[in-house]
Amino acid sequence: MKIETIETTIFRHTTNTVRDSDGHGHPGPQSETQSALLRIICDDGTTGQVICAAAQVQEDLLDRFIRPNLVGRDPLRGEALWYAIYKWQRLGGGRLTDRLLCAVDLALWDLKGKAAGLPVWKLLGGYREKILAYGSTMCGDDLEGGLATPEDYARFADWMVNTRGYKAVKLHGWMPPVPGAPDVRMDYKACAAVREAVGPDIPLMLDPHHFYSRTETLWLAEKLAGLDFAWMEEPMEEASMSSYKWLTANTRLNILGPETMTGKHWTRAEWVRHDACDIVRSGVEDVGGITPAMKCAMMAESFHMNCEIHGTGAGNLAVALAIPNTSFYERGLLHPFIDYDKPREFQNRIDDEMDADGYVHGRDVPGLGQDLDMAYIEGNRVNA
């Protein structure tokens, strides 16, 4: 079996999420957008595929970085293929992103699962068949009835726990350009309101503004420790590892990281080596795919540390189900104005359906388990 073709289908669909000037997602009017279906096809017809952002898999990027390193090669040699692509990041002018590397790696894992007739989460180790999800909110806004006040967060958290069935909640605080943000006291008020709303037994976490100062961050961390929060993530610029080493040494609260800092498993190993975090953070899009995400988890396990998986989607779910040292699957981003459980036009069902008890289950189908409406995708194709 050899890789023969790598192709993309760019297709149109609608969205009700808009991006503010700093890139954060918020509810908005329905509009048209584009996504891509990346497919890796072998000479025997075995195919791996994944949905990703259209900008991540432009044809010139595939021609320069991906096809020369994959076409004609054995798709089951995942380590060799990942490294063959990864080495081009150094001289790629910044164009070979971890998200492109991730999309290719996910498609290869989907292909391997289908070739083996097994779900990817079992191929990776299959530690558990289901995992509790935490409800991960969108960041704060100024929308009436949205996430504009501490009371809004409390009301939404109450719904997540007592109506929808989540057994844990993570807040994203207010971030620029929302008026008045960032403000550690504003974030704390929301956290305190949520703790009061859901009671003492629900695990809570916070992902605040990522450019707070040391003094602001320490004040907030100690306040959250008093509320018995499980962790805080990315409160400061992660390029300053020494700031996190200082923070971890000076607060009772568990510090999770790094989240978006480049460097894949190598960076995360440095954070562990230098005691810059209490819990390791990894996600397939942050580190370049399932292949390096698994390295992060195994490295963390060697130090008796958890590795909490960042982000939603089939790839992150596969990793979370596969490893023993994680607590939750991150499900979201959630907002009072968005129906997360409704499949998008190109899906027959969403990647991470959650039961009434707050669990997301691994699907016992070959590959990543994405259930896509291929007729819709082809019928709304944009590229030739």
N, C-alpha and C positions, 0 to 999 in steps of 0.2 A: 504494500500500500504506500503510495506516494502522493504528496500534495500536488495537485494539477492546476487549480484555479483559485484565485482570491478575488472576490467580487463584492460590490456593495449595491444595495438598492436604497436610494434616497427617496423617502416618501413623505407626503404631507399628512398632517392630522391636527386636531385642535388641542388647545391647552387653556386652562384658566389660571395659570401661574405667570406672574410678571416679575421681572428683575428690576430692583432699584439701582441707583447710580453706583452703589458699592457691590452689586452683584447678588444681594440677598433675595430670595424668593418670597413673594407675597401673593395672596389671592388677587385676581384682577378679572376684567372682562374676557370673555372667550375670544381667542384669536387663533390664527393659523401658524403653525410652526413646522419644522422638519426634523425627522430622525433618520437613522440609517440602520439597515440590516446588513451586517457584515457576515459573509459566508466564506468558509474555507472548504474546498471540495477536492476529494481525492480521486485517483484514477479508477477506483472501483465504485464510485458514487457516494461513498461515506462522506457526510457533510456535517460540519460544525458551524453554529451560527449564534449570533448575539445581537440584541438591539443596543445601539449606542448613539451618542450625539453625532449628527452629520458632519460637524466641523472636525471631529476627531479622526475621521477616516477618508479624508480627501484623496482623490486619485493620485496626485503628485506625491503625497506622503507614502501611499502604498507602493508606488513605483520606485521610490528612492530607498525606503527602509525595509519594507515588508516582503514584497514579492522576491527580490533577489536573495533573501535569506531563508525563504520557506519553500518556494516552488521546487519540486523535484526531490524533496526530503521526506523522511519518514515522520508522520505527524505524532507518533507515539514517543518520540525522543524529546519530550517537553523541555527538559533542562537545557539540552543543547540548543534548541530553537529559541528559548527565552534569552539565553546568553548571546546567541548570534545577532539578535535584534538589539538587545540592551547595549552592547558595546558601541553602537553608533550614536548613543546619546551624547557622548563626549564631544564629538565633532559634528553634531547634527544641527548646530546653530539654534538650539532650543526648540526645534520643530518636532522632534521625536519626543512627545510628552509621555509621562507615565500613564495617561489615560488611553493613548493609542496603544501603548504596550499592553495595557490591561485588556482592551477590547480584543486584541489578537490572542492573548493568553486565554481569555474566557472562551473564545470560539474554538481554540485548540482543545481545551478541557471538555467542551460540549462534544466535540468530535470523538475524543478518546472514550467518553462515556457511551456514546452511541456505538462505537466500534466494539466495546466490551459488553454492551447490553446492560449497563449498570448506571445508576444515578451517580453524579459526580461526588456527592457528599459521602457515598459509600466507598468510592474509589480512593478518596482522601483519608479514609479511616473509619468513618461512620460511627463516631463515639455515641451519638444519641439520635433518636428518630424525630424528636421534637424539642423545641426550645422556647422558653418564655420570651416574649417580646416586651421591650419598653416602648411606650408611646413617646415619640420625639417630636416636639412642637416646632413649628416655624419660629423664626425670631419675631420679636415684638413689632407692633405697627401702631398706626394711629387711626385704625378703622373702628368705627362705632360697632360694638358687639363682637369685635375681633379679638386681638391680643394687645389692647391699648392700655390696660390698667392691671394692677395686681388682682383686682376682683375678676377681671376677664380670665386671667390665667387660672385662678382658683375654680371658677365655674367650669372651665373646659377640662381641668384635671379631674374634677368630680365626675363629669360625664365619662371621661376616659376610663376611670377606675370602676365606678359604680354602675355604669350603663354598658360600656363597650367591653369591659373585662380585662383591661390592662392591669398587670400586677406591679408595674413600675413606670415611672414618668421621668422624662428628661426635658428641662426647659432650655430654650435658647433665649437669651435676654434681648434687650433692645440694643440695636446697633445703628450707627449712622447709615443713612441720613435721617432717621427718625428724630424729630425734634426732642432735644434734651438728652439724647444718647451720645456717648455712653455715660452711665451713671451707676456706680456700684451700689449706691443706696436704693436706687430704683430697682435694680436687679434683686437685691436682697428682699425688698418688700414683696415682690412677686413670689420669691421662693418661700417666704414666711406664710404668705396667703395660701399657697398650694399645700404646704405642710399641714396647715390648720384644716384645709378642706378634705384631705385624704386620710388624715390620721397618722399615728406614729409608726405603723407597720409597713407602709408602702415605701420601697426604695425610691429615692429621688436623686437626681443628678442635675448639674448645671453646665451648660456650654455658654459662657458669657462673651463679651467683647474681647477680641483676641489681641488688643493693643493696650490693655490696662498697664499702669505702672506697677512696680513692686509693692509700694505701700498700699495702693488701692487693692491689689490682688490679695495681699496678706489680710487686710481688713475683711474682705469678702470671704476668704477661706475660713477664717475663724468664726465668722457669723454662721456660715453653712455647717461647720462642725457642730455648732450649738443646735442646729436644726436636725442633726443626725443625717446629713446628706451622704450618699455613698461615694461620690467623687465630684471633682470639677476638672474640666478639660480646656486647654488652650486659652487661658486668660491673658497671656502675654505673647509677644512675638517669639516663635519657637526657635528662631535662629540663635537666640541667646540661651544656650543650654545652661550656662552658669546661673542665670536668673531662676531657672526651674530647680537646679540643685539647691540654691538658697531657699526657695519657697518650700520644697519638700522637707528640708531640714527644720523649718520654722513653723510648720502648721500641723495640726492634728488631722486635718482633712486629707483623704487620699487624692493624690494628683495623678491624672491620667495623661499620657503623652508618649511620643509626639504624634500629633494628628496629621497635619498637612506639611510638615517639614520634609524636604526632599532627602533622598539618601536610602530609602527602602529599609531592608533589614539591617544594613550596616549602621545607619543612624540610630535605629532603635536599640541596637546592641550597645552603642556608645552611651545612650541615655541610661541604660541599666547599669553599665560599668561605672558610671559617675553618679549614681543615685539621684538622678534628675527626675524620676517618676516612681510612683508606687505601683502603678498598673500600666502595662504597655498598651499602646493604641496602634491598630493597623486596620486597613481596609483595602479592598482590591484596587480601587481607583487611586488610592493614595500611594501605593507602593509598586504598581505595575502588574497587577494580576493576582490570581490565586497562588501561583508558584512562589513568589516572594512573601505573600501573606502567610502562607504555611510556615515558612522559615522564621518569620517573626514570632508566631505562636509557639513553635518548638523551642526557640531561643528563650522566650519568657518562661516556659515550663521548666527549663533547666535551672532557673533561679527561683522556682516556687512562686512565680508571679502569674497573675491572670493577663490574658491578652484580649481586650474588649474590641469587638469588630465595629468599625466605623462605616455607617451607611447602610442603605437598603439594597434590595435586589438579589437576584438568583446567585450571583457569585459570592457575595458576602454571607448569604444564608448557607451555602454549601460549606464554607469555611467554619462558620459558627456551629454547624451540626457535626462537623468532622473532628473538632478538637475538644479535649477535656477541660482546658483551663480558660473558659469564658463563662460569663454569667447570663448574658442576654443577647438577643438579636435586636438591632435598632430598627424600628419600624416608623416610617414617616418620610417626609415631614408632614405633620398634622396641623390642621387649623379648623376652627369652627365653620368656616365657609367652604371647605373642601371635603368632598366625599372620597377619602383615600381608598375605600374598599370597592369602588366602582371601576371595572376594567376600562382601560383606554380603548380607543377605536380599533387599535391594532392587536388587542389582546382578547383571547377567549376567556381568560381569567388572569388575575394579577399574580405576580411571582410569589407572594407571601401571604396567602389567605390565613387569617387568624381565627381560631375557634373561640367559643364563649368563655373559656377558661384562660385565655391569654397566650396560648401556645401556637407557634407556627410549626407545621409539620414538613418533613422532607417528603417529596414526591417519589414514589417508587417507579419512575420512568427513566429510560436511558438519557444521559446528558444532564444539562443544567436544569431541565424541567420547565423552561419557559413555554407557555401555551399561547402561540401566536396565531392570529387570523391572517394567514398567508394570502388569501384572496383580497382582503382589504389592502394589505401592503402592496401587492402587485397592481391593484386597481387605482392606487393613489401614488404610483411611482412618479418621481420628478425627473430623474436622470434616464438616459436612453438605455 
